[in-house]
Amino acid sequence: MAYVRQPYHPGYFQKGSEILKPAGDKSVTFMAVPLVIDSLDFACNAEVRRGKIAIARFQRLQDYLVNDSGELGYTVTGAVDANGRPVLRVDIQSVVSLRCQRCLEELEHVLDIHTELLLAQNEQELKSLDEDEFVDCILAQPEMDVLLLIEDEIILALPVSPRHEQDGCMPGGREDGKAIREASPFAALAALKKTH
């Protein structure tokens, strides 16, 4: 994954339609602009960032959604694992609206994501760690965009072919059980999962 720094205003957050300077705990924010961290320092210092983000903020995620209403809660925690390696723990909770690939109607999907990402300090270490299928790893960055990190984890956690529970499809929907693959953005999701 590549994380690119974007222009931002350190220390500001959004509450409703206003952008405000935080008072007190600056780790809790309503993100209106990218939050950038030095990932290795963040992990080694056991820092924590948590807050809420409007789902509409995630541009790439919109390709998978029926609508962009609502918000999600997130916590990003830095730590050192039992082997002394720096990690980021990402926790995300929300409900998003997907398109059922059976009836093509709206489907509410619960997000409850808990991911531990090992931080590789260089490309060689990343390549070595990637060979372990049981380890999720990313390249450490001195300027890592947390918004992009959260968005990547959401996209990777989405079902490739979301469907209502049995007998849960809306009347009048598709009865043959076949998604319109050509029009489905989930083909792109499958490709993303293969390259992660």
VOBA-1610 file (N, C-alpha, C; in pm, whole numbers, padded with zeros to 5 digits, always signed):
BEGIN
Met+00084-00119+00000Met+00000+00000+00000Met+00088+00125+00000Ala+00047+00226-00071Ala+00120+00352-00070Ala+00033+00459-00006Tyr+00094+00537+00081Tyr+00022+00643+00150Tyr+00085+00776+00111Val+00005+00866+00057Val+00054+00994+00008Val+00001+01105+00095Arg+00092+01192+00141Arg+00050+01303+00225Arg-00027+01404+00143Gln-00134+01456+00200Gln-00213+01560+00137Gln-00213+01682+00227Pro-00244+01802+00173Pro-00246+01922+00256Pro-00346+01907+00370Tyr-00309+01947+00489Tyr-00399+01937+00604Tyr-00361+02043+00706His-00448+02060+00804His-00426+02158+00909His-00414+02083+01041Pro-00292+02068+01095Pro-00273+01988+01216Pro-00359+02038+01331Gly-00421+01943+01401Gly-00495+01979+01521Gly-00638+02022+01501Tyr-00686+02030+01376Tyr-00823+02072+01353Tyr-00913+01950+01334Phe-01041+01965+01369Phe-01135+01857+01347Phe-01271+01916+01314Gln-01358+01829+01265Gln-01490+01872+01220Gln-01596+01825+01318Lys-01686+01915+01355Lys-01804+01881+01433Lys-01923+01942+01361Gly-02008+01854+01305Gly-02114+01905+01219Gly-02052+01965+01094Ser-02088+02088+01064Ser-02035+02154+00946Ser-01921+02249+00980Glu-01881+02254+01108Glu-01777+02346+01149Glu-01643+02277+01162Ile-01536+02351+01136Ile-01401+02301+01160Ile-01347+02374+01281Leu-01316+02300+01386Leu-01282+02359+01515Leu-01145+02316+01561Lys-01084+02399+01644Lys-00959+02362+01710Lys-00994+02278+01832Pro-00936+02157+01848Pro-00974+02072+01960Pro-00923+02125+02093Ala-00998+02096+02197Ala-00956+02130+02333Ala-00949+02002+02412Gly-00850+01988+02496Gly-00838+01867+02576Gly-00772+01756+02497Asp-00840+01642+02488Asp-00783+01523+02427Asp-00780+01537+02275Lys-00661+01557+02218Lys-00648+01575+02075Lys-00648+01443+01999Ser-00650+01332+02072Ser-00652+01203+02003Ser-00791+01168+01954Val-00894+01239+02001Val-01031+01212+01959Val-01074+01321+01864Thr-01102+01285+01739Thr-01134+01385+01639Thr-01249+01341+01551Phe-01319+01440+01496Phe-01409+01416+01384Phe-01329+01459+01262Met-01281+01362+01184Met-01183+01394+01081Met-01246+01468+00964Ala-01200+01590+00942Ala-01242+01666+00826Ala-01131+01673+00724Val-01008+01649+00767Val-00891+01654+00681Val-00803+01535+00715Pro-00709+01499+00625Pro-00626+01382+00653Pro-00549+01394+00784Leu-00539+01284+00855Leu-00459+01276+00976Leu-00332+01200+00940Val-00219+01263+00957Val-00091+01206+00916Val-00008+01172+01039Ile+00049+01052+01041Ile+00132+01010+01153Ile+00266+00958+01102Asp+00367+00964+01187Asp+00492+00891+01165Asp+00468+00752+01221Ser+00448+00654+01135Ser+00397+00525+01179Ser+00489+00453+01278Leu+00620+00459+01258Leu+00711+00392+01351Leu+00712+00459+01487Asp+00719+00592+01489Asp+00713+00664+01616Asp+00581+00638+01687Phe+00474+00638+01608Phe+00340+00615+01662Phe+00333+00480+01733Ala+00389+00376+01668Ala+00387+00242+01726Ala+00478+00232+01848Cys+00600+00281+01836Cys+00697+00268+01945Cys+00657+00348+02068Asn+00582+00456+02049Asn+00536+00539+02161Asn+00398+00500+02210Ala+00343+00391+02153Ala+00211+00339+02194Ala+00104+00448+02189Glu+00104+00525+02081Glu+00006+00632+02066Glu-00129+00576+02021Val-00233+00656+02041Val-00369+00616+02004Val-00439+00734+01938Arg-00511+00706+01830Arg-00599+00804+01767Arg-00735+00738+01752Arg-00839+00810+01793Arg-00974+00756+01776Arg-01068+00871+01742Gly-01179+00838+01681Gly-01276+00940+01646Gly-01383+00888+01555Lys-01450+00978+01486Lys-01557+00943+01392Lys-01530+01013+01260Ile-01569+00946+01152Ile-01548+00998+01018Ile-01676+00979+00938Ala-01719+01081+00865Ala-01833+01066+00775Ala-01796+00970+00663Ile-01884+00876+00634Ile-01857+00779+00528Ile-01837+00848+00393Ala-01899+00962+00376Ala-01885+01038+00251Ala-01741+01083+00227Arg-01656+01081+00331Arg-01517+01124+00318Arg-01433+01026+00237Phe-01480+00903+00224Phe-01399+00800+00159Phe-01434+00793+00010Gln-01352+00849-00073Gln-01384+00860-00215Gln-01383+00724-00285Arg-01282+00643-00262Arg-01275+00512-00329Arg-01385+00419-00282Leu-01424+00431-00157Leu-01528+00344-00100Leu-01662+00364-00167Gln-01685+00483-00223Gln-01815+00512-00285Gln-01849+00416-00398Asp-01746+00359-00464Asp-01771+00265-00573Asp-01843+00139-00527Tyr-01840+00111-00398Tyr-01898-00011-00344Tyr-02030+00011-00271Leu-02071+00137-00256Leu-02185+00170-00172Leu-02308+00212-00252Val-02425+00188-00194Val-02550+00238-00252Val-02567+00385-00217Asn-02529+00424-00095Asn-02531+00564-00056Asn-02420+00588+00045Asp-02389+00716+00069Asp-02275+00749+00155Asp-02319+00813+00287Ser-02440+00782+00332Ser-02488+00840+00457Ser-02422+00771+00576Gly-02425+00839+00690Gly-02373+00780+00813Gly-02227+00812+00837Glu-02175+00753+00944Glu-02036+00774+00983Glu-01982+00645+01041Leu-01852+00640+01062Leu-01791+00524+01126Leu-01704+00569+01242Gly-01689+00479+01336Gly-01599+00502+01448Gly-01470+00425+01425Tyr-01357+00484+01461Tyr-01229+00418+01439Tyr-01139+00437+01561Thr-01048+00342+01580Thr-00939+00355+01675Thr-00814+00298+01609Val-00708+00375+01605Val-00578+00329+01556Val-00482+00332+01674Thr-00426+00217+01706Thr-00339+00203+01824Thr-00201+00157+01781Gly-00100+00225+01828Gly+00037+00183+01804Gly+00084+00092+01916Ala+00167-00006+01882Ala+00216-00100+01983Ala+00340-00171+01931Val+00404-00243+02022Val+00514-00333+01988Val+00468-00473+02026Asp+00475-00568+01932Asp+00421-00701+01959Asp+00515-00783+02047Ala+00478-00908+02073Ala+00555-00994+02163Ala+00695-01022+02112Asn+00715-01004+01981Asn+00847-01025+01921Asn+00926-00896+01907Gly+00874-00788+01966Gly+00945-00661+01961Gly+00930-00585+01831Arg+00829-00621+01751Arg+00810-00557+01621Arg+00699-00451+01629Pro+00718-00337+01561Pro+00616-00231+01566Pro+00492-00270+01486Val+00375-00243+01543Val+00249-00276+01476Val+00150-00162+01492Leu+00054-00158+01400Leu-00063-00071+01412Leu-00186-00159+01424Arg-00269-00131+01524Arg-00395-00204+01539Arg-00508-00110+01497Val-00587-00155+01402Val-00694-00073+01344Val-00828-00136+01377Asp-00914-00062+01446Asp-01049-00107+01480Asp-01150-00011+01418Ile-01248-00065+01347Ile-01346+00015+01275Ile-01485-00044+01298Gln-01581+00041+01330Gln-01720-00002+01347Gln-01813+00092+01270Ser-01903+00032+01193Ser-02001+00112+01120Ser-02103+00019+01055Val-02200+00079+00988Val-02294+00007+00903Val-02294+00077+00768Val-02269+00002+00661Val-02266+00061+00527Val-02373-00004+00440Ser-02415+00069+00337Ser-02519+00021+00246Ser-02456-00033+00119Leu-02468-00163+00098Leu-02416-00228-00021Leu-02532-00269-00112Arg-02498-00321-00230Arg-02599-00370-00324Arg-02600-00522-00321Cys-02714-00579-00286Cys-02726-00725-00288Cys-02706-00775-00431Gln-02616-00870-00449Gln-02587-00920-00583Gln-02685-01028-00628Arg-02786-01057-00544Arg-02892-01149-00585Arg-03015-01072-00633Cys-03064-00979-00549Cys-03187-00906-00585Cys-03158-00763-00631Leu-03033-00718-00615Leu-02988-00584-00654Leu-03051-00472-00573Glu-03108-00506-00458Glu-03161-00404-00368Glu-03058-00371-00260Glu-03089-00268-00181Glu-02996-00223-00077Glu-02983-00327+00034Leu-02862-00338+00085Leu-02831-00434+00191Leu-02746-00363+00295Glu-02787-00368+00421Glu-02707-00308+00528Glu-02602-00408+00576His-02477-00366+00571His-02366-00453+00608His-02294-00394+00729Val-02281-00474+00833Val-02216-00429+00956Val-02065-00444+00941Leu-01993-00335+00969Leu-01847-00338+00973Leu-01803-00349+01118Asp-01725-00450+01148Asp-01664-00465+01281Asp-01524-00520+01257Ile-01433-00430+01223Ile-01301-00467+01174Ile-01198-00453+01285His-01117-00557+01300His-01006-00555+01397His-00884-00613+01326Thr-00791-00527+01290Thr-00675-00568+01212Thr-00546-00528+01283Glu-00448-00617+01280Glu-00314-00583+01329Glu-00219-00584+01211Leu-00154-00472+01186Leu-00065-00456+01072Leu+00078-00442+01121Leu+00162-00534+01078Leu+00303-00527+01112Leu+00371-00423+01022Leu+00454-00339+01080Leu+00521-00233+01005Leu+00659-00280+00959Ala+00676-00293+00829Ala+00807-00325+00772Ala+00887-00195+00757Gln+01014-00199+00795Gln+01093-00076+00796Gln+01157-00045+00662Asn+01157-00142+00569Asn+01210-00118+00435Asn+01148-00218+00338Glu+01174-00198+00209Glu+01114-00283+00106Glu+01159-00429+00119Gln+01284-00450+00155Gln+01334-00587+00169Gln+01261-00661+00281Glu+01242-00592+00394Glu+01170-00654+00505Glu+01024-00679+00467Leu+00965-00586+00394Leu+00826-00603+00350Leu+00811-00726+00263Lys+00905-00744+00169Lys+00900-00860+00080Lys+00912-00989+00159Ser+01001-00990+00258Ser+01021-01109+00340Ser+00896-01141+00422Leu+00836-01039+00482Leu+00718-01059+00566Leu+00597-01099+00483Asp+00590-01051+00359Asp+00476-01083+00272Asp+00469-01231+00239Glu+00580-01302+00255Glu+00581-01445+00226Glu+00505-01525+00332Asp+00482-01463+00448Asp+00406-01528+00554Asp+00259-01493+00537Glu+00178-01591+00496Glu+00037-01564+00467Glu-00045-01532+00591Phe+00012-01557+00709Phe-00061-01531+00833Phe-00029-01393+00891Val+00054-01316+00823Val+00094-01184+00871Val+00047-01078+00774Asp-00023-00976+00825Asp-00059-00860+00744Asp+00045-00752+00771Cys+00109-00705+00667Cys+00214-00606+00686Cys+00205-00495+00583Ile+00253-00378+00622Ile+00260-00262+00533Ile+00394-00196+00555Leu+00433-00114+00461Leu+00559-00042+00472Leu+00541+00078+00564Ala+00628+00089+00664Ala+00624+00203+00754Ala+00651+00332+00677Gln+00580+00438+00715Gln+00596+00567+00647Gln+00610+00677+00751Pro+00700+00773+00729Pro+00712+00885+00822Pro+00592+00979+00814Glu+00517+00971+00704Glu+00398+01054+00686Glu+00286+00966+00631Met+00226+00888+00718Met+00121+00794+00678Met-00016+00857+00699Asp-00097+00854+00594Asp-00232+00910+00599Asp-00326+00807+00660Val-00372+00834+00782Val-00459+00740+00853Val-00592+00721+00780Leu-00642+00825+00716Leu-00768+00815+00642Leu-00757+00711+00531Leu-00647+00713+00457Leu-00627+00614+00351Leu-00608+00474+00408Leu-00539+00464+00521Leu-00521+00335+00586Leu-00655+00274+00625Ile-00741+00355+00686Ile-00874+00308+00727Ile-00956+00268+00606Glu-00951+00348+00501Glu-01027+00317+00380Glu-00981+00185+00318Asp-00850+00162+00313Asp-00798+00036+00260Asp-00852-00083+00339Glu-00852-00073+00471Glu-00897-00184+00554Glu-01046-00210+00536Ile-01125-00104+00516Ile-01269-00123+00492Ile-01291-00196+00360Ile-01224-00151+00254Ile-01242-00211+00122Ile-01203-00358+00124Leu-01092-00389+00190Leu-01047-00528+00197Leu-01142-00616+00277Ala-01218-00556+00369Ala-01309-00633+00454Ala-01447-00652+00392Leu-01478-00582+00284Leu-01610-00594+00222Leu-01627-00730+00155Pro-01746-00786+00158Pro-01770-00912+00087Pro-01760-00891-00063Val-01704-00989-00133Val-01690-00978-00278Val-01827-00980-00346Ser-01918-01061-00294Ser-02053-01071-00351Ser-02156-01063-00239Pro-02188-00942-00194Pro-02281-00928-00081Pro-02421-00974-00118Arg-02484-01046-00026Arg-02620-01097-00049Arg-02697-01091+00082His-02827-01070+00069His-02913-01082+00186His-02909-01225+00239Glu-02948-01240+00366Glu-02963-01375+00420Glu-03071-01448+00340Gln-03071-01581+00349Gln-03169-01661+00275Gln-03310-01611+00303Asp-03389-01594+00198Asp-03526-01543+00205Asp-03532-01396+00245Gly-03418-01328+00242Gly-03417-01187+00281Gly-03421-01090+00164Cys-03420-01142+00042Cys-03419-01054-00074Cys-03556-00990-00095Met-03554-00870-00154Met-03677-00796-00178Met-03756-00860-00291Pro-03892-00863-00280Pro-03975-00916-00389Pro-03951-00836-00516Gly-03948-00907-00628Gly-03928-00839-00755Gly-03784-00828-00795Gly-03693-00873-00705Gly-03551-00868-00738Gly-03516-00981-00833Arg-03388-00993-00865Arg-03344-01099-00955Arg-03365-01234-00887Glu-03424-01329-00958Glu-03453-01460-00901Glu-03354-01566-00947Asp-03271-01530-01045Asp-03180-01632-01097Asp-03052-01638-01016Gly-03036-01547-00917Gly-02920-01553-00829Gly-02791-01509-00894Lys-02799-01448-01012Lys-02677-01407-01082Lys-02660-01256-01074Ala-02543-01212-01031Ala-02513-01069-01027Ala-02479-01022-01167Ile-02497-00895-01189Ile-02455-00836-01316Ile-02307-00806-01304Arg-02225-00901-01339Arg-02084-00892-01312Arg-02018-00774-01383Glu-02062-00746-01504Glu-02001-00637-01578Glu-02020-00503-01509Ala-02132-00487-01438Ala-02162-00359-01375Ala-02120-00355-01230Ser-02071-00467-01179Ser-02041-00474-01036Ser-01902-00422-01004Pro-01891-00329-00906Pro-01758-00281-00866Pro-01682-00384-00786Phe-01745-00496-00748Phe-01679-00593-00663Phe-01576-00675-00740Ala-01579-00668-00873Ala-01471-00729-00949Ala-01340-00658-00919Ala-01347-00526-00906Ala-01228-00449-00871Ala-01182-00482-00730Leu-01276-00507-00640Leu-01242-00544-00502Leu-01166-00676-00500Ala-01211-00772-00580Ala-01143-00901-00585Ala-00999-00883-00631Ala-00979-00796-00730Ala-00844-00770-00779Ala-00758-00706-00671Leu-00817-00613-00595Leu-00744-00547-00487Leu-00701-00649-00382Lys-00789-00743-00348Lys-00756-00844-00247Lys-00641-00932-00294Lys-00637-00961-00424Lys-00531-01047-00475Lys-00395-00979-00469Thr-00393-00847-00479Thr-00266-00774-00482Thr-00224-00724-00346His-00307-00739-00244His-00275-00689-00108His-00174-00779-00039
//
